[in-house]
Amino acid sequence: MSEGATTSAPAAAKADGVTSVILFGLPDRKDDIGSLAYDPEAPVQSAVRAIKREVSGVLVATDVCLCEYTDHGHCGIVIDEEIANDPTVDQLVRAAVSHAAAGADIVAPSDMMDGRVAAIRTALDERGFENTAIMSYAAKYCSAFYGPFRDAAGSTPQFGDRRSHQMDPANAAEALREVEQDIAEGADIVMVKPALAYLDIIRMVSDEANLPIAAYNVSGEYSMIEAAAEKGWIDRERIVMETLTSIRRAGADIIISYHALYAAERLAKAR
């Protein structure tokens, strides 16, 4: 699955064998409640409609979070300098429904708020989007590997951090509890993020969960490979393929990666 997309990129990717994308939005303006996350004319909703109109046979997933849309950079509504869970879930539901209305095949809540999968599932079903799947960021760790993405999206928190809702990197047992909860709430796919530093978690979740397992090969992991390859320290092609193979070997059924197109091109040449 390729991260990020313009309408021309999915067409090119499809030609090389990548038939699914996940979209993130970078709005023109931000506010304290992330209201553009559910604006029908916002970047994600507009991109979903354009891809569905112009490129047939591409599965479109959308990231559902507020961090790219809030002026403070946090994943939710801030009240007294704390993330307020329930008001945030209300906003996430609005965003997910707007993505489904635009034509998204999968909505992917990445916020780690409690109860958001159940709330989104209920809202989608009530509005006739029973076939829109939910890919939950179920085991999302509070990681330093997100840095390049946050810089690009302008979503670095302006104060504090995300330890209140993202997972402690030292805690493995919590991953299984979070996955179990999201499955009970109606998730169709569960995700582990990041991937490389959490291959053991991918394996644990794969062994326990009877659902497709996604793993997110995040921006910091991508950037380290690209920086080292640029300096000539590593063989880029071999490292990319070995990295993706390790994620698959750990038990991931779906890999989200900035290297998706690059890997697909190499696999096509090897056929």
C-alpha positions in Angstrom: 0.0 0.0 0.0 1.5 3.3 -1.0 1.3 6.3 1.3 0.2 9.6 -0.1 -1.1 10.1 -3.6 -2.0 12.5 -6.4 -4.4 11.3 -9.1 -1.5 10.7 -11.4 0.5 8.7 -8.8 -2.2 6.0 -8.3 -2.4 5.5 -12.1 1.4 5.0 -12.3 1.5 2.9 -9.2 -1.3 0.7 -10.5 0.6 0.1 -13.7 3.5 -1.2 -11.6 1.3 -3.4 -9.5 0.4 -1.2 -6.5 -3.4 -1.1 -6.4 -4.0 0.5 -3.0 -3.2 3.9 -1.5 -3.6 5.6 1.9 -4.3 9.3 1.9 -3.3 12.0 4.4 -4.4 15.6 4.2 -2.5 18.9 4.5 -5.1 21.7 4.7 -4.6 25.3 3.8 -5.5 26.4 7.3 -5.8 24.8 10.7 -7.8 25.5 13.9 -8.0 24.3 17.4 -10.6 21.6 16.7 -9.4 20.4 13.3 -12.6 21.3 11.5 -11.2 20.8 8.0 -10.8 17.1 8.7 -14.4 16.7 7.9 -14.8 19.4 5.2 -16.2 17.8 2.0 -13.9 19.9 0.0 -10.7 19.2 2.0 -7.7 17.6 0.4 -8.4 14.0 1.4 -12.1 14.0 0.4 -11.2 15.8 -2.9 -8.4 13.3 -3.6 -10.7 10.3 -2.9 -13.2 11.5 -5.4 -10.6 12.3 -8.0 -8.9 8.9 -7.7 -12.2 7.0 -7.9 -13.2 9.1 -10.9 -10.0 8.8 -12.8 -8.3 5.5 -11.8 -10.4 2.3 -11.7 -9.5 -0.6 -9.6 -7.5 1.3 -6.9 -8.5 0.7 -3.3 -8.4 3.9 -1.4 -7.8 4.1 2.4 -7.9 7.3 4.3 -6.1 8.3 7.5 -8.6 9.6 10.1 -7.0 11.8 12.7 -6.9 15.5 13.7 -3.1 16.1 14.1 -2.7 17.4 10.5 -5.7 19.8 11.0 -5.2 21.3 14.4 -3.1 24.4 15.0 -1.6 22.8 18.1 -0.5 19.6 16.4 -2.2 17.2 18.8 -4.4 14.3 17.7 -7.5 15.6 19.4 -9.4 18.3 21.2 -7.3 20.0 23.9 -9.1 21.0 27.1 -6.9 22.4 30.0 -3.8 21.2 28.1 -5.1 17.6 28.0 -6.5 15.6 25.1 -10.3 15.2 25.7 -11.2 11.7 24.6 -14.9 11.9 23.9 -15.0 15.3 22.1 -12.1 14.0 20.0 -14.1 10.9 19.1 -17.0 13.0 17.9 -14.7 14.9 15.5 -13.1 11.6 14.3 -16.6 10.2 13.5 -17.4 13.3 11.4 -14.1 12.9 9.5 -14.6 9.2 8.9 -18.1 9.7 7.6 -17.0 12.4 5.3 -14.3 10.2 3.9 -16.8 7.3 3.3 -19.2 9.8 1.6 -16.4 10.8 -0.7 -15.9 7.1 -1.7 -13.2 5.8 0.6 -13.1 2.0 0.7 -11.3 1.9 4.1 -11.1 4.5 6.9 -8.1 4.2 9.2 -8.4 6.0 12.6 -4.8 6.7 13.8 -5.5 8.8 16.9 -5.6 6.0 19.6 -8.6 7.5 21.4 -10.7 5.0 23.4 -13.9 3.9 21.8 -13.3 5.5 18.4 -13.6 2.3 16.4 -17.1 1.5 17.8 -18.3 5.0 17.3 -17.1 5.1 13.7 -18.6 1.7 12.9 -21.9 2.8 14.3 -22.0 6.1 12.5 -21.0 4.4 9.2 -23.6 1.8 9.5 -26.3 4.3 10.4 -25.5 6.3 7.3 -25.5 3.4 4.8 -21.7 2.8 4.7 -21.8 -0.7 6.0 -19.3 -1.8 3.4 -16.7 0.8 4.3 -14.0 -1.1 6.2 -12.1 0.1 9.3 -8.4 -0.3 9.5 -7.5 0.6 13.1 -4.1 1.8 14.1 -4.5 -0.6 17.1 -1.0 -0.8 18.4 0.5 2.7 17.7 3.6 3.4 19.7 4.8 6.8 20.9 7.8 6.7 18.7 10.7 8.9 17.5 10.4 7.4 14.0 7.5 9.7 13.0 9.7 12.8 12.8 10.0 13.3 9.0 6.3 12.9 8.5 5.5 15.4 11.3 7.8 17.9 9.8 6.2 17.5 6.3 2.7 17.7 7.7 3.3 20.4 10.3 1.8 18.2 12.9 4.5 18.3 15.6 2.8 19.1 18.9 3.2 22.7 19.9 3.4 21.6 23.6 3.7 18.3 25.5 3.7 15.0 23.6 1.5 12.1 22.8 2.3 9.7 25.6 -1.2 10.0 27.1 -2.7 8.1 24.2 0.1 6.4 22.2 1.7 3.3 23.6 4.9 3.0 25.7 7.6 1.4 23.4 8.6 -0.9 26.3 5.1 -2.3 26.7 4.3 -5.4 24.6 1.3 -6.7 26.5 -0.7 -3.6 26.0 -0.6 -4.1 22.2 -2.6 -7.3 22.5 -5.1 -5.6 24.8 -5.5 -2.7 22.4 -5.9 -5.0 19.4 -8.5 -7.1 21.2 -10.5 -4.0 22.1 -10.5 -2.7 18.6 -11.5 -6.1 17.1 -14.4 -6.2 19.7 -15.5 -2.7 18.5 -15.7 -3.7 14.9 -12.3 -3.2 13.3 -11.8 -5.1 10.0 -8.0 -4.7 9.9 -5.6 -4.0 12.8 -2.3 -2.2 12.4 1.1 -2.1 14.2 3.0 1.2 13.9 6.0 1.6 13.4 7.2 -1.6 11.8 10.9 -2.3 12.1 11.4 -1.6 15.8 8.2 -3.6 16.5 8.6 -6.8 14.4 8.0 -8.7 17.6 4.7 -7.0 18.2 3.6 -7.7 14.6 4.4 -11.4 15.2 2.5 -11.4 18.5 -0.6 -9.7 17.0 -0.4 -12.0 14.0 -0.4 -15.0 16.2 -3.4 -13.8 18.3 -5.7 -11.9 15.9 -7.8 -13.6 13.3 -7.9 -10.6 11.1 -5.6 -9.1 8.4 -2.6 -7.4 10.0 -1.2 -4.2 8.7 2.2 -2.8 9.5 3.3 0.8 8.8 6.9 1.2 7.6 7.0 4.8 8.8 8.8 8.0 7.6 11.8 7.7 9.9 12.5 4.1 8.8 12.2 5.2 5.2 14.4 8.3 5.7 17.3 6.3 7.4 17.5 4.0 4.4 17.4 6.9 1.9 20.0 8.9 3.8 22.4 6.0 4.1 21.9 5.0 0.4 22.5 8.6 -0.7 25.9 8.5 1.1 26.7 5.1 -0.5 26.8 3.3 2.8 24.2 0.6 1.8 22.8 -1.1 -1.3 19.4 0.7 -1.5 17.6 -2.0 -3.5 18.7 -4.9 -1.4 18.0 -3.0 1.9 14.5 -2.0 0.8 13.6 -5.5 -0.3 15.1 -7.1 2.8 13.3 -4.6 5.1 9.9 -5.2 3.5 10.5 -9.0 3.5 11.2 -8.9 7.3 7.9 -7.1 7.9 6.1 -9.7 5.9 8.0 -12.5 7.5 7.0 -11.2 11.0 3.3 -11.7 10.0 2.1 -8.5 8.2 -0.5 -9.1 5.6 -0.5 -5.5 4.5 2.5 -3.2 4.5 2.2 0.6 4.2 5.4 2.0 2.9 6.9 5.0 1.2 8.9 2.4 -0.7 5.8 0.7 -2.2 6.3 2.0 -5.7 10.0 1.4 -5.7 9.5 -2.2 -4.5 6.8 -2.9 -7.0 9.0 -1.7 -9.8 11.8 -4.1 -8.6 9.4 -7.0 -8.3 8.0 -6.3 -11.8 11.6 -6.4 -13.2 12.3 -9.7 -11.4 9.3 -11.5 -12.9 
